[in-house]
Amino acid sequence: MDEQALRGLGPYVDTEGHNRALAYFEQLKQSDDGWKLCAEAIMQGMYESDHIKFFCFQVLENFLKTRYSSAISSDQQILKQSLLQWLQMQTLSTHEEKNFIRNKAAQLFSLLFISDFPHRWPGFFTDLIQLLNAGPASVDMYLRILVAIDEDVVDRETIQTQEDATKSTLLKDSMRERAVNEMVNSWYNILKTYENTNPELTCLCLEVVGSYVCWIDINLIANDRFVSLLLRYLSIDVLRESACDCFHEIISKGMDPIAKTELVESITKVLHDSGVIPPSDDDVDFLAKLSKLTNGIGMNLITCWEKLVKSRDSALTAKTLQAVESKLPLMFDFLGHEDDDISLAVTGFAHDYIGVLKQIPKISPTQMSFMENMLYVVIRKFKYEDTYNFDSQGEDEIMFIDYRRQMKILFDNLVQLNQTLVLQVVHNFITGTLNQWKSVKFTEAELAVRLLYMLGEAIPVNQGNHFIGDQARAEIMRDLMRTLVTSRIVEHSHWAVGLQVFETIARYEKFFNCEPQHIPDVLMAFLGDRGLRHCHPTIRSRTAYLFGRFIKSLKHHLTEFTDEILKRISDLLVIAPPDNGHPLLLTSDDQLFMYEAAGMIIASSSYQPEKKAYLMKNLLAPTIEKFNTMFDKMCVEKDEQNREKYAEVAAQAIAFASRTSKAFYTQLTIKQSGCEVCYTEALQVFLRALDTPYHHQILHSVVRQYLHRMIICLEESLLPYVPIAVEHLLKKCEARDIHEFIPLINQIAGKFKSTIVPFLRSVFMPIVTTIFNVLGQPADELDIQAKQDKDLLKRSYFQFLQTLVANDVSEVISGQDAQNFKQVLLTVIQGAVESQDPIVQKTAFNILRKLVDKWGGKDGLPGFRDFINDYIIPACFMAPLKPTFNLSDGQTVLALNEDAAVLKSVLAKEGSQLISFLQQKYFPSLPLGPEPSQAFCCALQEMELKMFRNYVKAFFESARKS
């Protein structure tokens, strides 16, 4: 072997050495005799390096997977003898191989087994079992081989092809017939031999027993000799977890429900009689295994019950349900355990039992008590531990959040099962806690508020209003919210409690429509040092968002508080300059919510339009002033870092002004409020940003955002400003800029339609030219972001054309000069045929269909009939016949559907002329016979669009095969 190349296998080698080793590895795999070199090296123990040994095993593995089955008999025998000799060497060696070496060797034996058993090597298991007397090393390898065989052949979680599944079934049948009895006896002997001297081997053997019990005769394991061993191991610290897992596998074996119930009950009785359950131990690892076992017992019994219900055997069904419910106290103990892993292990049983109760027509008082017990356990387990770190969530905190999600699933299911019970229990707990929140631990207080919050998701109501409809439920919910607000728990010293209060208030804002007298107290809480001015930044930030939601939903109840609210939040609206040494209470993102809330308060106030306009002008004036100041500083600043900071603050000012306009949703509302002029004046100032010498991406982005809002709010009043805005936004464009600009022009076209056709006609070609200039710019092949930006820009281009066509302003396109008009149409054809983006293809075909509908036919656009014949019809066939057109991809099929719709539209416009064109001119140019051509024309004429789409897919699948 190439010793120099082998030196490149170590962990501390340079790239050149490593690459040489990889090349040698590939050479040995491809060579006819490379595997023999490796087999000899393994058999003779030529190398001490674990990396070289593993390397040799990998070469042998490749041979086994690719060429062994077709190799000559002598080569097969060489490999088999080499591995057996290596195995015998392990029994004699004083040096124990590393685990990864032994596992790789076991995989090779498994591959040999799959290939040779039972025909070429009928005594596979006998030969291995004969080596067991050689000592622990041989036993270890035997068990590892069985684990590998289980993973390759038996493991149900391994995804297999149909061929592999059939092979696995035949192998298992052969093992049952020839080897299983011998294997089971070997397991028993291993357990008896090593139970006191070698716990690792004993545990590995128990793992093997658990893996195989699912498909061998259960009576080989579920008998006195094995069960007595397993029970004894449950009292041995180093063995009991493995024994517990083995019991779990035994009870999980698929069986007839009657036999399965008897098996589970007999094992449960044995465990109970021996004192294993209920547990008296406090070892959490063992308790987690027992919890898992209890979960298996419960879920398997429930599965048996469900099968017996279908059999209509009422006596056996009742007996099995009784068996299930006798295990519930044990399940509740584990579910309520302080260790969340132990609790989590039994949630499957709890969930399935709720499912059982949902199927029972009339729940008994005993079952009602079980339900109530589970509810109390679940509620208790929602509670934070005292050690939970709210300020810096680590792994433990994340695991608890995940655990609590599982508890919430149980809680929600209990609500579905018996809403009245849950409401009663939760009502008692919440009111009891909130009425004495100052004297309970903060975890209890937080839990009470959280439970109220969770009811909103658990109880389905109409339009999210929990305070109307069912009178009993509505009264409880009103009482709980009343208690929450009047208890003043929002003043709790722990910020997590206060934050949960605000979350709950925002969720149930409709309560204040019923009892608006509580609004002032809640407003003061939001505006005070428990909310927006809290010392903790997390609660300030989240409260800003929740305050905005609260204002938006209750704006009509806040008219008398307009001045007070604006006064109290005025300092929170201050825009911080970049050189500010004192950070503001809220971040700029948080301030967006505050500006939106301020605009909402002004717009919904009861003041006359003049006063509203005055207030809005005062709100916007600082944003305009700050923009002018920062923009001017940016333009003269020499330092690039400072320039960027000024640009960002100027952009923030525009964004804040834009956010205030969310209070208005039409031109009518903004006119009625008297605030229209405020926004047009601001727009005139902000348009300065379009002519920025620096950081145009930062500033253009927010101006586009402002224009989006003004299209909604100002409507026709915006039109005088559109040309200058579009002109500047098209300057110095990169792919991302123009991609973000297209939605704006689409919104303009969709909003103003024919009103703005002359303008759109004038800017159409500049927009198209800019797009293709940007797409044509050279880019680094390794620049993934640049490629993605260009791909998005291509989509945007076709969406732009689609918008024009869909909004009935296609004359913008047809009004271009003849050369440009045809060039644009050809880009659509190119998008349909050449693009490898199915979304672009779908959009392009959609455009073609709409153009055919509008311009096709004898009375259509002059010259367009020729374009249909020369380009559109061929595109409908060329695109699906391309190998890149993936007919198994969902998006591509949608593109094909549009393709079919184009042909249907052409048929509607051209009728028999289309059929004649296809049969006499186009189809003869394709490699299609007369029969498929005739069938296609018939389908096109006779089928509904939905059926024709299915036909087209089958047609092109067939055409591409031929």
Disulfide bonds with the S-S distance in Angstrom:
none
